[in-house]
Amino acid sequence: MTEHWHGRLVAVIVSGYDGDGAEALCGIRECGGVTIAQLPTSALQSDMPDSAIASGCVDFILRPERIAAKIAEI
């Protein structure tokens, strides 16, 4: 699925249960996209950011207030 995006993807994983989104991060990164996870210590529930970071496919780990600025920068 990610092969059609040619690096024009930004994935953001934030506070939540389970780790569903973590698996897709590597595919997004492989096609040139950028991946961001919320800093787990700033998350109400850190399952999702923890899983994302554990995947090894996260480019930036940021506090929520820095995520929008990073997307604008990208």
PDB file of N, H, CA, C and O in Angstrom:
ATOM      1  N   MET A   1       0.812  -1.193   0.000  1.00  0.00           N
ATOM      2  CA  MET A   1       0.000   0.000   0.000  1.00  0.00           C
ATOM      3  C   MET A   1       0.856   1.257   0.000  1.00  0.00           C
ATOM      4  O   MET A   1       0.513   2.212  -0.696  1.00  0.00           O
ATOM      5  N   THR A   2       1.938   1.300   0.737  1.00  0.00           N
ATOM      6  H   THR A   2       2.217   0.523   1.302  1.00  0.00           H
ATOM      7  CA  THR A   2       2.745   2.518   0.840  1.00  0.00           C
ATOM      8  C   THR A   2       3.549   2.815  -0.416  1.00  0.00           C
ATOM      9  O   THR A   2       4.029   3.936  -0.581  1.00  0.00           O
ATOM     10  N   GLU A   3       3.708   1.840  -1.305  1.00  0.00           N
ATOM     11  H   GLU A   3       3.318   0.929  -1.171  1.00  0.00           H
ATOM     12  CA  GLU A   3       4.528   2.042  -2.491  1.00  0.00           C
ATOM     13  C   GLU A   3       4.006   3.142  -3.419  1.00  0.00           C
ATOM     14  O   GLU A   3       4.762   3.626  -4.261  1.00  0.00           O
ATOM     15  N   HIS A   4       2.777   3.540  -3.297  1.00  0.00           N
ATOM     16  H   HIS A   4       2.163   3.147  -2.613  1.00  0.00           H
ATOM     17  CA  HIS A   4       2.188   4.568  -4.161  1.00  0.00           C
ATOM     18  C   HIS A   4       2.352   5.982  -3.625  1.00  0.00           C
ATOM     19  O   HIS A   4       1.970   6.941  -4.296  1.00  0.00           O
ATOM     20  N   TRP A   5       2.904   6.125  -2.449  1.00  0.00           N
ATOM     21  H   TRP A   5       3.214   5.346  -1.904  1.00  0.00           H
ATOM     22  CA  TRP A   5       2.974   7.450  -1.817  1.00  0.00           C
ATOM     23  C   TRP A   5       4.299   8.160  -2.029  1.00  0.00           C
ATOM     24  O   TRP A   5       4.370   9.371  -1.821  1.00  0.00           O
ATOM     25  N   HIS A   6       5.335   7.475  -2.428  1.00  0.00           N
ATOM     26  H   HIS A   6       5.277   6.491  -2.598  1.00  0.00           H
ATOM     27  CA  HIS A   6       6.619   8.079  -2.786  1.00  0.00           C
ATOM     28  C   HIS A   6       7.136   9.068  -1.749  1.00  0.00           C
ATOM     29  O   HIS A   6       7.587  10.160  -2.094  1.00  0.00           O
ATOM     30  N   GLY A   7       7.070   8.683  -0.483  1.00  0.00           N
ATOM     31  H   GLY A   7       6.704   7.795  -0.203  1.00  0.00           H
ATOM     32  CA  GLY A   7       7.636   9.504   0.576  1.00  0.00           C
ATOM     33  C   GLY A   7       6.781  10.658   1.031  1.00  0.00           C
ATOM     34  O   GLY A   7       7.228  11.458   1.853  1.00  0.00           O
ATOM     35  N   ARG A   8       5.583  10.777   0.537  1.00  0.00           N
ATOM     36  H   ARG A   8       5.220  10.127  -0.131  1.00  0.00           H
ATOM     37  CA  ARG A   8       4.721  11.892   0.925  1.00  0.00           C
ATOM     38  C   ARG A   8       3.768  11.491   2.047  1.00  0.00           C
ATOM     39  O   ARG A   8       2.580  11.811   2.017  1.00  0.00           O
ATOM     40  N   LEU A   9       4.299  10.801   3.014  1.00  0.00           N
ATOM     41  H   LEU A   9       5.264  10.540   3.039  1.00  0.00           H
ATOM     42  CA  LEU A   9       3.508  10.340   4.153  1.00  0.00           C
ATOM     43  C   LEU A   9       4.146  10.799   5.451  1.00  0.00           C
ATOM     44  O   LEU A   9       5.369  10.798   5.594  1.00  0.00           O
ATOM     45  N   VAL A  10       3.302  11.188   6.390  1.00  0.00           N
ATOM     46  H   VAL A  10       2.309  11.188   6.273  1.00  0.00           H
ATOM     47  CA  VAL A  10       3.736  11.438   7.757  1.00  0.00           C
ATOM     48  C   VAL A  10       2.784  10.650   8.642  1.00  0.00           C
ATOM     49  O   VAL A  10       1.570  10.851   8.592  1.00  0.00           O
ATOM     50  N   ALA A  11       3.331   9.757   9.448  1.00  0.00           N
ATOM     51  H   ALA A  11       4.317   9.594   9.488  1.00  0.00           H
ATOM     52  CA  ALA A  11       2.521   8.960  10.369  1.00  0.00           C
ATOM     53  C   ALA A  11       2.802   9.430  11.786  1.00  0.00           C
ATOM     54  O   ALA A  11       3.954   9.626  12.174  1.00  0.00           O
ATOM     55  N   VAL A  12       1.728   9.610  12.556  1.00  0.00           N
ATOM     56  H   VAL A  12       0.792   9.451  12.241  1.00  0.00           H
ATOM     57  CA  VAL A  12       1.863  10.047  13.946  1.00  0.00           C
ATOM     58  C   VAL A  12       1.134   9.059  14.842  1.00  0.00           C
ATOM     59  O   VAL A  12      -0.050   8.785  14.646  1.00  0.00           O
ATOM     60  N   ILE A  13       1.846   8.527  15.822  1.00  0.00           N
ATOM     61  H   ILE A  13       2.808   8.749  15.981  1.00  0.00           H
ATOM     62  CA  ILE A  13       1.270   7.606  16.797  1.00  0.00           C
ATOM     63  C   ILE A  13       1.222   8.331  18.134  1.00  0.00           C
ATOM     64  O   ILE A  13       2.244   8.796  18.638  1.00  0.00           O
ATOM     65  N   VAL A  14       0.023   8.422  18.703  1.00  0.00           N
ATOM     66  H   VAL A  14      -0.807   8.044  18.294  1.00  0.00           H
ATOM     67  CA  VAL A  14      -0.152   9.116  19.982  1.00  0.00           C
ATOM     68  C   VAL A  14      -0.778   8.182  21.011  1.00  0.00           C
ATOM     69  O   VAL A  14      -1.011   7.004  20.741  1.00  0.00           O
ATOM     70  N   SER A  15      -1.038   8.716  22.164  1.00  0.00           N
ATOM     71  H   SER A  15      -0.848   9.673  22.383  1.00  0.00           H
ATOM     72  CA  SER A  15      -1.582   7.990  23.299  1.00  0.00           C
ATOM     73  C   SER A  15      -2.732   7.062  22.916  1.00  0.00           C
ATOM     74  O   SER A  15      -3.637   7.454  22.179  1.00  0.00           O
ATOM     75  N   GLY A  16      -2.688   5.840  23.417  1.00  0.00           N
ATOM     76  H   GLY A  16      -1.953   5.522  24.015  1.00  0.00           H
ATOM     77  CA  GLY A  16      -3.774   4.908  23.170  1.00  0.00           C
ATOM     78  C   GLY A  16      -3.401   3.499  23.579  1.00  0.00           C
ATOM     79  O   GLY A  16      -2.249   3.213  23.906  1.00  0.00           O
ATOM     80  N   TYR A  17      -4.385   2.633  23.556  1.00  0.00           N
ATOM     81  H   TYR A  17      -5.321   2.866  23.291  1.00  0.00           H
ATOM     82  CA  TYR A  17      -4.188   1.230  23.917  1.00  0.00           C
ATOM     83  C   TYR A  17      -3.802   0.418  22.696  1.00  0.00           C
ATOM     84  O   TYR A  17      -4.112   0.787  21.563  1.00  0.00           O
ATOM     85  N   ASP A  18      -3.123  -0.689  22.939  1.00  0.00           N
ATOM     86  H   ASP A  18      -2.872  -0.989  23.859  1.00  0.00           H
ATOM     87  CA  ASP A  18      -2.734  -1.639  21.904  1.00  0.00           C
ATOM     88  C   ASP A  18      -1.599  -1.055  21.074  1.00  0.00           C
ATOM     89  O   ASP A  18      -1.098   0.023  21.393  1.00  0.00           O
ATOM     90  N   GLY A  19      -1.195  -1.730  20.039  1.00  0.00           N
ATOM     91  H   GLY A  19      -1.603  -2.606  19.780  1.00  0.00           H
ATOM     92  CA  GLY A  19      -0.087  -1.270  19.225  1.00  0.00           C
ATOM     93  C   GLY A  19      -0.368  -1.417  17.746  1.00  0.00           C
ATOM     94  O   GLY A  19       0.552  -1.633  16.957  1.00  0.00           O
ATOM     95  N   ASP A  20      -1.623  -1.303  17.360  1.00  0.00           N
ATOM     96  H   ASP A  20      -2.371  -1.127  18.001  1.00  0.00           H
ATOM     97  CA  ASP A  20      -2.041  -1.549  15.985  1.00  0.00           C
ATOM     98  C   ASP A  20      -1.234  -0.788  14.933  1.00  0.00           C
ATOM     99  O   ASP A  20      -0.868  -1.366  13.909  1.00  0.00           O
ATOM    100  N   GLY A  21      -0.953   0.477  15.160  1.00  0.00           N
ATOM    101  H   GLY A  21      -1.249   0.946  15.992  1.00  0.00           H
ATOM    102  CA  GLY A  21      -0.294   1.287  14.145  1.00  0.00           C
ATOM    103  C   GLY A  21       1.189   1.031  13.985  1.00  0.00           C
ATOM    104  O   GLY A  21       1.773   1.428  12.977  1.00  0.00           O
ATOM    105  N   ALA A  22       1.812   0.383  14.947  1.00  0.00           N
ATOM    106  H   ALA A  22       1.337   0.061  15.766  1.00  0.00           H
ATOM    107  CA  ALA A  22       3.265   0.207  14.917  1.00  0.00           C
ATOM    108  C   ALA A  22       3.735  -0.578  13.701  1.00  0.00           C
ATOM    109  O   ALA A  22       4.778  -0.257  13.131  1.00  0.00           O
ATOM    110  N   GLU A  23       3.007  -1.573  13.303  1.00  0.00           N
ATOM    111  H   GLU A  23       2.160  -1.833  13.766  1.00  0.00           H
ATOM    112  CA  GLU A  23       3.418  -2.418  12.193  1.00  0.00           C
ATOM    113  C   GLU A  23       3.518  -1.640  10.878  1.00  0.00           C
ATOM    114  O   GLU A  23       4.410  -1.907  10.072  1.00  0.00           O
ATOM    115  N   ALA A  24       2.636  -0.705  10.659  1.00  0.00           N
ATOM    116  H   ALA A  24       1.912  -0.489  11.313  1.00  0.00           H
ATOM    117  CA  ALA A  24       2.629   0.068   9.413  1.00  0.00           C
ATOM    118  C   ALA A  24       3.768   1.077   9.335  1.00  0.00           C
ATOM    119  O   ALA A  24       4.125   1.520   8.243  1.00  0.00           O
ATOM    120  N   LEU A  25       4.343   1.446  10.478  1.00  0.00           N
ATOM    121  H   LEU A  25       4.053   1.087  11.365  1.00  0.00           H
ATOM    122  CA  LEU A  25       5.383   2.470  10.482  1.00  0.00           C
ATOM    123  C   LEU A  25       6.588   2.102   9.628  1.00  0.00           C
ATOM    124  O   LEU A  25       7.130   2.955   8.924  1.00  0.00           O
ATOM    125  N   CYS A  26       7.008   0.862   9.680  1.00  0.00           N
ATOM    126  H   CYS A  26       6.568   0.169  10.252  1.00  0.00           H
ATOM    127  CA  CYS A  26       8.183   0.453   8.915  1.00  0.00           C
ATOM    128  C   CYS A  26       7.939   0.590   7.409  1.00  0.00           C
ATOM    129  O   CYS A  26       8.833   1.012   6.676  1.00  0.00           O
ATOM    130  N   GLY A  27       6.762   0.246   6.953  1.00  0.00           N
ATOM    131  H   GLY A  27       6.035  -0.096   7.548  1.00  0.00           H
ATOM    132  CA  GLY A  27       6.421   0.403   5.534  1.00  0.00           C
ATOM    133  C   GLY A  27       6.400   1.860   5.123  1.00  0.00           C
ATOM    134  O   GLY A  27       6.855   2.211   4.034  1.00  0.00           O
ATOM    135  N   ILE A  28       5.877   2.706   5.988  1.00  0.00           N
ATOM    136  H   ILE A  28       5.508   2.422   6.872  1.00  0.00           H
ATOM    137  CA  ILE A  28       5.837   4.140   5.707  1.00  0.00           C
ATOM    138  C   ILE A  28       7.251   4.693   5.625  1.00  0.00           C
ATOM    139  O   ILE A  28       7.572   5.472   4.727  1.00  0.00           O
ATOM    140  N   ARG A  29       8.069   4.296   6.541  1.00  0.00           N
ATOM    141  H   ARG A  29       7.808   3.663   7.270  1.00  0.00           H
ATOM    142  CA  ARG A  29       9.459   4.764   6.564  1.00  0.00           C
ATOM    143  C   ARG A  29      10.242   4.232   5.357  1.00  0.00           C
ATOM    144  O   ARG A  29      11.056   4.954   4.782  1.00  0.00           O
ATOM    145  N   GLU A  30      10.001   2.977   4.974  1.00  0.00           N
ATOM    146  H   GLU A  30       9.340   2.390   5.441  1.00  0.00           H
ATOM    147  CA  GLU A  30      10.698   2.380   3.839  1.00  0.00           C
ATOM    148  C   GLU A  30      10.407   3.092   2.523  1.00  0.00           C
ATOM    149  O   GLU A  30      11.257   3.112   1.632  1.00  0.00           O
ATOM    150  N   CYS A  31       9.222   3.673   2.389  1.00  0.00           N
ATOM    151  H   CYS A  31       8.531   3.657   3.113  1.00  0.00           H
ATOM    152  CA  CYS A  31       8.894   4.378   1.148  1.00  0.00           C
ATOM    153  C   CYS A  31       9.282   5.852   1.222  1.00  0.00           C
ATOM    154  O   CYS A  31       8.919   6.632   0.341  1.00  0.00           O
ATOM    155  N   GLY A  32      10.020   6.241   2.268  1.00  0.00           N
ATOM    156  H   GLY A  32      10.314   5.607   2.984  1.00  0.00           H
ATOM    157  CA  GLY A  32      10.499   7.611   2.372  1.00  0.00           C
ATOM    158  C   GLY A  32       9.645   8.515   3.228  1.00  0.00           C
ATOM    159  O   GLY A  32       9.914   9.712   3.328  1.00  0.00           O
ATOM    160  N   GLY A  33       8.623   7.962   3.846  1.00  0.00           N
ATOM    161  H   GLY A  33       8.405   6.990   3.765  1.00  0.00           H
ATOM    162  CA  GLY A  33       7.779   8.759   4.735  1.00  0.00           C
ATOM    163  C   GLY A  33       8.464   9.028   6.061  1.00  0.00           C
ATOM    164  O   GLY A  33       9.529   8.480   6.348  1.00  0.00           O
ATOM    165  N   VAL A  34       7.850   9.869   6.857  1.00  0.00           N
ATOM    166  H   VAL A  34       6.986  10.315   6.624  1.00  0.00           H
ATOM    167  CA  VAL A  34       8.389  10.255   8.159  1.00  0.00           C
ATOM    168  C   VAL A  34       7.455   9.725   9.238  1.00  0.00           C
ATOM    169  O   VAL A  34       6.234   9.799   9.102  1.00  0.00           O
ATOM    170  N   THR A  35       8.029   9.192  10.304  1.00  0.00           N
ATOM    171  H   THR A  35       9.021   9.132  10.414  1.00  0.00           H
ATOM    172  CA  THR A  35       7.221   8.638  11.389  1.00  0.00           C
ATOM    173  C   THR A  35       7.521   9.371  12.697  1.00  0.00           C
ATOM    174  O   THR A  35       8.666   9.688  13.017  1.00  0.00           O
ATOM    175  N   ILE A  36       6.456   9.620  13.425  1.00  0.00           N
ATOM    176  H   ILE A  36       5.526   9.363  13.165  1.00  0.00           H
ATOM    177  CA  ILE A  36       6.546  10.352  14.690  1.00  0.00           C
ATOM    178  C   ILE A  36       5.756   9.594  15.746  1.00  0.00           C
ATOM    179  O   ILE A  36       4.652   9.118  15.483  1.00  0.00           O
ATOM    180  N   ALA A  37       6.323   9.484  16.936  1.00  0.00           N
ATOM    181  H   ALA A  37       7.221   9.870  17.149  1.00  0.00           H
ATOM    182  CA  ALA A  37       5.612   8.895  18.069  1.00  0.00           C
ATOM    183  C   ALA A  37       5.603   9.900  19.213  1.00  0.00           C
ATOM    184  O   ALA A  37       6.558  10.649  19.423  1.00  0.00           O
ATOM    185  N   GLN A  38       4.516   9.892  19.929  1.00  0.00           N
ATOM    186  H   GLN A  38       3.740   9.284  19.758  1.00  0.00           H
ATOM    187  CA  GLN A  38       4.430  10.725  21.127  1.00  0.00           C
ATOM    188  C   GLN A  38       5.401  10.193  22.172  1.00  0.00           C
ATOM    189  O   GLN A  38       5.536   8.981  22.337  1.00  0.00           O
ATOM    190  N   LEU A  39       6.066  11.083  22.867  1.00  0.00           N
ATOM    191  H   LEU A  39       5.956  12.067  22.733  1.00  0.00           H
ATOM    192  CA  LEU A  39       6.939  10.705  23.975  1.00  0.00           C
ATOM    193  C   LEU A  39       6.101   9.942  24.998  1.00  0.00           C
ATOM    194  O   LEU A  39       5.154  10.507  25.545  1.00  0.00           O
ATOM    195  N   PRO A  40       6.420   8.678  25.274  1.00  0.00           N
ATOM    196  CA  PRO A  40       5.573   7.867  26.149  1.00  0.00           C
ATOM    197  C   PRO A  40       5.287   8.482  27.521  1.00  0.00           C
ATOM    198  O   PRO A  40       4.184   8.324  28.044  1.00  0.00           O
ATOM    199  N   THR A  41       6.245   9.168  28.101  1.00  0.00           N
ATOM    200  H   THR A  41       7.141   9.296  27.676  1.00  0.00           H
ATOM    201  CA  THR A  41       6.017   9.761  29.425  1.00  0.00           C
ATOM    202  C   THR A  41       5.004  10.898  29.386  1.00  0.00           C
ATOM    203  O   THR A  41       4.516  11.324  30.433  1.00  0.00           O
ATOM    204  N   SER A  42       4.678  11.397  28.189  1.00  0.00           N
ATOM    205  H   SER A  42       5.074  11.051  27.338  1.00  0.00           H
ATOM    206  CA  SER A  42       3.681  12.459  28.066  1.00  0.00           C
ATOM    207  C   SER A  42       2.306  11.915  27.673  1.00  0.00           C
ATOM    208  O   SER A  42       1.351  12.681  27.546  1.00  0.00           O
ATOM    209  N   ALA A  43       2.202  10.607  27.483  1.00  0.00           N
ATOM    210  H   ALA A  43       2.978   9.984  27.587  1.00  0.00           H
ATOM    211  CA  ALA A  43       0.947   9.985  27.040  1.00  0.00           C
ATOM    212  C   ALA A  43       0.104   9.525  28.228  1.00  0.00           C
ATOM    213  O   ALA A  43       0.625   9.009  29.217  1.00  0.00           O
ATOM    214  N   LEU A  44      -1.192   9.723  28.112  1.00  0.00           N
ATOM    215  H   LEU A  44      -1.615  10.143  27.309  1.00  0.00           H
ATOM    216  CA  LEU A  44      -2.116   9.235  29.124  1.00  0.00           C
ATOM    217  C   LEU A  44      -2.065   7.705  29.170  1.00  0.00           C
ATOM    218  O   LEU A  44      -2.085   7.107  30.246  1.00  0.00           O
ATOM    219  N   GLN A  45      -1.999   7.087  28.001  1.00  0.00           N
ATOM    220  H   GLN A  45      -1.983   7.573  27.127  1.00  0.00           H
ATOM    221  CA  GLN A  45      -1.852   5.637  27.870  1.00  0.00           C
ATOM    222  C   GLN A  45      -0.736   5.406  26.855  1.00  0.00           C
ATOM    223  O   GLN A  45      -0.877   5.786  25.693  1.00  0.00           O
ATOM    224  N   SER A  46       0.358   4.797  27.270  1.00  0.00           N
ATOM    225  H   SER A  46       0.472   4.489  28.214  1.00  0.00           H
ATOM    226  CA  SER A  46       1.547   4.742  26.416  1.00  0.00           C
ATOM    227  C   SER A  46       1.693   3.478  25.563  1.00  0.00           C
ATOM    228  O   SER A  46       2.728   3.302  24.921  1.00  0.00           O
ATOM    229  N   ASP A  47       0.691   2.593  25.537  1.00  0.00           N
ATOM    230  H   ASP A  47      -0.150   2.735  26.059  1.00  0.00           H
ATOM    231  CA  ASP A  47       0.818   1.354  24.747  1.00  0.00           C
ATOM    232  C   ASP A  47       1.185   1.620  23.290  1.00  0.00           C
ATOM    233  O   ASP A  47       2.116   1.010  22.765  1.00  0.00           O
ATOM    234  N   MET A  48       0.468   2.518  22.640  1.00  0.00           N
ATOM    235  H   MET A  48      -0.289   3.014  23.066  1.00  0.00           H
ATOM    236  CA  MET A  48       0.696   2.760  21.215  1.00  0.00           C
ATOM    237  C   MET A  48       2.064   3.396  20.952  1.00  0.00           C
ATOM    238  O   MET A  48       2.795   2.900  20.095  1.00  0.00           O
ATOM    239  N   PRO A  49       2.442   4.477  21.653  1.00  0.00           N
ATOM    240  CA  PRO A  49       3.780   5.013  21.394  1.00  0.00           C
ATOM    241  C   PRO A  49       4.894   4.032  21.771  1.00  0.00           C
ATOM    242  O   PRO A  49       5.915   3.968  21.086  1.00  0.00           O
ATOM    243  N   ASP A  50       4.710   3.278  22.840  1.00  0.00           N
ATOM    244  H   ASP A  50       3.881   3.330  23.397  1.00  0.00           H
ATOM    245  CA  ASP A  50       5.714   2.275  23.224  1.00  0.00           C
ATOM    246  C   ASP A  50       5.901   1.241  22.118  1.00  0.00           C
ATOM    247  O   ASP A  50       7.032   0.899  21.774  1.00  0.00           O
ATOM    248  N   SER A  51       4.803   0.745  21.563  1.00  0.00           N
ATOM    249  H   SER A  51       3.885   1.024  21.843  1.00  0.00           H
ATOM    250  CA  SER A  51       4.869  -0.246  20.482  1.00  0.00           C
ATOM    251  C   SER A  51       5.519   0.342  19.241  1.00  0.00           C
ATOM    252  O   SER A  51       6.308  -0.322  18.570  1.00  0.00           O
ATOM    253  N   ALA A  52       5.187   1.582  18.940  1.00  0.00           N
ATOM    254  H   ALA A  52       4.546   2.122  19.485  1.00  0.00           H
ATOM    255  CA  ALA A  52       5.771   2.247  17.774  1.00  0.00           C
ATOM    256  C   ALA A  52       7.282   2.363  17.933  1.00  0.00           C
ATOM    257  O   ALA A  52       8.032   2.034  17.014  1.00  0.00           O
ATOM    258  N   ILE A  53       7.722   2.822  19.073  1.00  0.00           N
ATOM    259  H   ILE A  53       7.113   3.089  19.820  1.00  0.00           H
ATOM    260  CA  ILE A  53       9.152   2.992  19.330  1.00  0.00           C
ATOM    261  C   ILE A  53       9.866   1.642  19.301  1.00  0.00           C
ATOM    262  O   ILE A  53      10.971   1.536  18.769  1.00  0.00           O
ATOM    263  N   ALA A  54       9.250   0.625  19.861  1.00  0.00           N
ATOM    264  H   ALA A  54       8.352   0.711  20.293  1.00  0.00           H
ATOM    265  CA  ALA A  54       9.839  -0.716  19.874  1.00  0.00           C
ATOM    266  C   ALA A  54      10.001  -1.288  18.467  1.00  0.00           C
ATOM    267  O   ALA A  54      10.840  -2.162  18.251  1.00  0.00           O
ATOM    268  N   SER A  55       9.208  -0.805  17.511  1.00  0.00           N
ATOM    269  H   SER A  55       8.526  -0.095  17.687  1.00  0.00           H
ATOM    270  CA  SER A  55       9.312  -1.294  16.131  1.00  0.00           C
ATOM    271  C   SER A  55      10.639  -0.895  15.499  1.00  0.00           C
ATOM    272  O   SER A  55      11.072  -1.506  14.522  1.00  0.00           O
ATOM    273  N   GLY A  56      11.287   0.127  16.053  1.00  0.00           N
ATOM    274  H   GLY A  56      10.935   0.624  16.846  1.00  0.00           H
ATOM    275  CA  GLY A  56      12.537   0.615  15.486  1.00  0.00           C
ATOM    276  C   GLY A  56      12.347   1.479  14.258  1.00  0.00           C
ATOM    277  O   GLY A  56      13.316   1.811  13.575  1.00  0.00           O
ATOM    278  N   CYS A  57      11.111   1.848  13.968  1.00  0.00           N
ATOM    279  H   CYS A  57      10.323   1.578  14.523  1.00  0.00           H
ATOM    280  CA  CYS A  57      10.813   2.595  12.742  1.00  0.00           C
ATOM    281  C   CYS A  57      10.260   3.990  13.018  1.00  0.00           C
ATOM    282  O   CYS A  57       9.443   4.496  12.249  1.00  0.00           O
ATOM    283  N   VAL A  58      10.693   4.604  14.095  1.00  0.00           N
ATOM    284  H   VAL A  58      11.356   4.193  14.720  1.00  0.00           H
ATOM    285  CA  VAL A  58      10.221   5.943  14.442  1.00  0.00           C
ATOM    286  C   VAL A  58      11.357   6.943  14.227  1.00  0.00           C
ATOM    287  O   VAL A  58      12.461   6.764  14.742  1.00  0.00           O
ATOM    288  N   ASP A  59      11.076   7.983  13.470  1.00  0.00           N
ATOM    289  H   ASP A  59      10.179   8.128  13.052  1.00  0.00           H
ATOM    290  CA  ASP A  59      12.077   9.010  13.201  1.00  0.00           C
ATOM    291  C   ASP A  59      12.186  10.033  14.329  1.00  0.00           C
ATOM    292  O   ASP A  59      13.284  10.474  14.669  1.00  0.00           O
ATOM    293  N   PHE A  60      11.043  10.408  14.907  1.00  0.00           N
ATOM    294  H   PHE A  60      10.151  10.049  14.630  1.00  0.00           H
ATOM    295  CA  PHE A  60      11.027  11.425  15.956  1.00  0.00           C
ATOM    296  C   PHE A  60      10.139  10.967  17.103  1.00  0.00           C
ATOM    297  O   PHE A  60       9.071  10.398  16.878  1.00  0.00           O
ATOM    298  N   ILE A  61      10.578  11.213  18.329  1.00  0.00           N
ATOM    299  H   ILE A  61      11.446  11.675  18.512  1.00  0.00           H
ATOM    300  CA  ILE A  61       9.796  10.936  19.534  1.00  0.00           C
ATOM    301  C   ILE A  61       9.624  12.284  20.225  1.00  0.00           C
ATOM    302  O   ILE A  61      10.583  12.859  20.739  1.00  0.00           O
ATOM    303  N   LEU A  62       8.383  12.780  20.229  1.00  0.00           N
ATOM    304  H   LEU A  62       7.604  12.313  19.811  1.00  0.00           H
ATOM    305  CA  LEU A  62       8.150  14.163  20.652  1.00  0.00           C
ATOM    306  C   LEU A  62       6.997  14.303  21.638  1.00  0.00           C
ATOM    307  O   LEU A  62       6.088  13.473  21.685  1.00  0.00           O
ATOM    308  N   ARG A  63       7.056  15.361  22.415  1.00  0.00           N
ATOM    309  H   ARG A  63       7.794  16.035  22.378  1.00  0.00           H
ATOM    310  CA  ARG A  63       5.926  15.746  23.255  1.00  0.00           C
ATOM    311  C   ARG A  63       4.804  16.239  22.328  1.00  0.00           C
ATOM    312  O   ARG A  63       5.095  16.741  21.242  1.00  0.00           O
ATOM    313  N   PRO A  64       3.547  16.110  22.723  1.00  0.00           N
ATOM    314  CA  PRO A  64       2.431  16.500  21.849  1.00  0.00           C
ATOM    315  C   PRO A  64       2.543  17.921  21.302  1.00  0.00           C
ATOM    316  O   PRO A  64       2.222  18.167  20.140  1.00  0.00           O
ATOM    317  N   GLU A  65       2.993  18.845  22.128  1.00  0.00           N
ATOM    318  H   GLU A  65       3.254  18.645  23.072  1.00  0.00           H
ATOM    319  CA  GLU A  65       3.050  20.233  21.679  1.00  0.00           C
ATOM    320  C   GLU A  65       4.127  20.466  20.605  1.00  0.00           C
ATOM    321  O   GLU A  65       4.129  21.518  19.966  1.00  0.00           O
ATOM    322  N   ARG A  66       5.024  19.523  20.400  1.00  0.00           N
ATOM    323  H   ARG A  66       5.022  18.669  20.919  1.00  0.00           H
ATOM    324  CA  ARG A  66       6.062  19.644  19.364  1.00  0.00           C
ATOM    325  C   ARG A  66       5.691  18.913  18.069  1.00  0.00           C
ATOM    326  O   ARG A  66       6.318  19.136  17.033  1.00  0.00           O
ATOM    327  N   ILE A  67       4.685  18.049  18.122  1.00  0.00           N
ATOM    328  H   ILE A  67       4.176  17.868  18.963  1.00  0.00           H
ATOM    329  CA  ILE A  67       4.335  17.246  16.940  1.00  0.00           C
ATOM    330  C   ILE A  67       3.856  18.116  15.782  1.00  0.00           C
ATOM    331  O   ILE A  67       4.328  17.945  14.658  1.00  0.00           O
ATOM    332  N   ALA A  68       2.944  19.031  16.023  1.00  0.00           N
ATOM    333  H   ALA A  68       2.561  19.169  16.937  1.00  0.00           H
ATOM    334  CA  ALA A  68       2.430  19.881  14.945  1.00  0.00           C
ATOM    335  C   ALA A  68       3.541  20.730  14.328  1.00  0.00           C
ATOM    336  O   ALA A  68       3.584  20.907  13.110  1.00  0.00           O
ATOM    337  N   ALA A  69       4.435  21.253  15.161  1.00  0.00           N
ATOM    338  H   ALA A  69       4.400  21.109  16.150  1.00  0.00           H
ATOM    339  CA  ALA A  69       5.546  22.052  14.644  1.00  0.00           C
ATOM    340  C   ALA A  69       6.464  21.212  13.760  1.00  0.00           C
ATOM    341  O   ALA A  69       6.950  21.692  12.735  1.00  0.00           O
ATOM    342  N   LYS A  70       6.702  19.967  14.149  1.00  0.00           N
ATOM    343  H   LYS A  70       6.308  19.577  14.981  1.00  0.00           H
ATOM    344  CA  LYS A  70       7.554  19.081  13.358  1.00  0.00           C
ATOM    345  C   LYS A  70       6.902  18.766  12.005  1.00  0.00           C
ATOM    346  O   LYS A  70       7.576  18.738  10.976  1.00  0.00           O
ATOM    347  N   ILE A  71       5.601  18.534  12.019  1.00  0.00           N
ATOM    348  H   ILE A  71       5.054  18.557  12.855  1.00  0.00           H
ATOM    349  CA  ILE A  71       4.888  18.270  10.753  1.00  0.00           C
ATOM    350  C   ILE A  71       4.995  19.494   9.852  1.00  0.00           C
ATOM    351  O   ILE A  71       5.256  19.345   8.658  1.00  0.00           O
ATOM    352  N   ALA A  72       4.806  20.685  10.378  1.00  0.00           N
ATOM    353  H   ALA A  72       4.594  20.807  11.348  1.00  0.00           H
ATOM    354  CA  ALA A  72       4.925  21.910   9.591  1.00  0.00           C
ATOM    355  C   ALA A  72       6.343  22.055   9.029  1.00  0.00           C
ATOM    356  O   ALA A  72       6.523  22.500   7.896  1.00  0.00           O
ATOM    357  N   GLU A  73       7.325  21.685   9.810  1.00  0.00           N
ATOM    358  H   GLU A  73       7.179  21.323  10.731  1.00  0.00           H
ATOM    359  CA  GLU A  73       8.727  21.752   9.389  1.00  0.00           C
ATOM    360  C   GLU A  73       9.019  20.787   8.257  1.00  0.00           C
ATOM    361  O   GLU A  73       9.780  21.106   7.343  1.00  0.00           O
ATOM    362  N   ILE A  74       8.421  19.618   8.314  1.00  0.00           N
ATOM    363  H   ILE A  74       7.803  19.359   9.056  1.00  0.00           H
ATOM    364  CA  ILE A  74       8.623  18.590   7.293  1.00  0.00           C
ATOM    365  C   ILE A  74       8.012  19.065   5.983  1.00  0.00           C
ATOM    366  O   ILE A  74       8.067  18.351   4.982  1.00  0.00           O
TER     367      ILE A  74
END
